[in-house]
Amino acid sequence: MADEKTPETPAPKIAPQTGEATAAAATTGSPVAGQKASAPATGANPAATPHATTTPAARPAPAPRPPAAPLPDLAGKTTSPASVGGAAAKAAPAARPAVAAATRDPDDTSPLLTRRAWMGVAWGAFSAASAAALAATGRFMFPNVLNEPPQQFKAGFPTEYGAGVDERWKEKFGVWIVRTPNDVVQRSSGFFALLVTCTHLGCTPNYLSAEGKFKCPCHGSGFRAESGINFEGPAPRPLERARIVLADDGQLLIDKARKFQYELGQWADPEAFLKI
């Protein structure tokens, strides 16, 4: 019928052009569906033609960069790139004290040490005090021991001594051995042993061979070398003598455990003087 309208045929849809199709079209030079092929103009640069260039392969996305440190406020200041970078580097650690302060206990108000540090100091002091107390207790259990030389010793043979005072045993045993031709009490030649202790306050006298006497350096007491009798200074009595006898092997045997005093008449004892 003449008045009937012929239905319009819809135009075919053109599929969207993909990258691969575009790349293929650009490589082969064939037109893509829905597009008209156009020849490049004479004298035109082939590189400038979009369809004539080769599309590079897809590159991986670059890794994200770390955020830059915030720059300090430098308004009104003369800066340089080096100073800006240095200022940024110095400004970065400023946030550390806040982090350290955030780790402390909420109720810890000490400005210098944390509660844990104070507890460590307290326990250390307590441990030191306990160790000192234990050491003092142990020391109390072991009294002082004074290592004194033996009271009895052999002093060699009589032939080894000459006349006068012999000081070889003064430092080790605290004794002078005197050989005299005539003792003031025994009235005979022989040996006697004098203790090197001043009868005033216990100092040790010195033997002065040029003056023939024993002289105390503490208070000036003097004793005669041939007898040990006091004659000057504050010493109230003569020096004390020690026991002296002959041992079984013929040596002089000195025994400091037994003493003889002149004022008590003890110098007349046979063991206070060895007759030779």
Secondary structure as UniProt FT lines:
FT   HELIX           19..28
FT   TURN            33..34
FT   TURN            42..43
FT   HELIX           46..48
FT   TURN            50..52
FT   TURN            75..76
FT   HELIX           81..91
FT   HELIX           92..95
FT   HELIX           96..102
FT   TURN            106..107
FT   HELIX           115..141
FT   STRAND          152..154
FT   HELIX           158..160
FT   STRAND          164..166
FT   TURN            168..169
FT   HELIX           170..173
FT   STRAND          175..180
FT   TURN            184..186
FT   STRAND          190..195
FT   TURN            199..201
FT   STRAND          206..208
FT   TURN            209..212
FT   STRAND          213..215
FT   TURN            217..219
FT   STRAND          222..224
FT   TURN            225..227
FT   STRAND          230..232
FT   STRAND          241..246
FT   TURN            248..249
FT   STRAND          252..260
FT   TURN            262..265
FT   HELIX           266..268
FT   TURN            270..272
FT   STRAND          274..275
//
